[in-house]
């Protein structure tokens, strides 16, 4: 990976994180939260997942010096649980929290060390939203998802040659 690509980057985090490897977290992609249900069906083969949503929410905004497209990337950290075992669910939620914090610390470190040069410059790590799943969100699974914003500069200079008068 030469330049920073958020989707490839999150997949790399899942593949290189020792805790993910130790607990068999499989990195997979989905297209929106509705697609996660299909992944849940794979719990017979794989118990734990890092699910990277390849669909982003975006907006174009101005922050005075220029225009940017803000893309919001969502990553799910999901662990299989034993049915009707609150202690197992509690332990698996703690595992998902640890993985999320390790991912976040790696992103902060990579950005500070300029691992991808200036390509991570606009990745907003000073405020990362995450939401833990309720007890009944997915049958047999627990976890959380987090969302990271990335602002990409845009060239929105008006060109009259593109318009009819």
Secondary structure, 3 states (H helix, E strand, C coil): CCCCCHHHHHHHHHHHCHHHHHCCEEEEEECCHHHHHHHHHHHHCCCEEEEEECCCEEEEEECCCCEEEEEEEEEEEEEECCCCCHHHHHHHHHHHHHHHHHHHHHHHHHHHCCCCHHHHCCEEEEEEEEEECCCCCECCEEEEEEEEEEEEEECCCCCHHHCCC
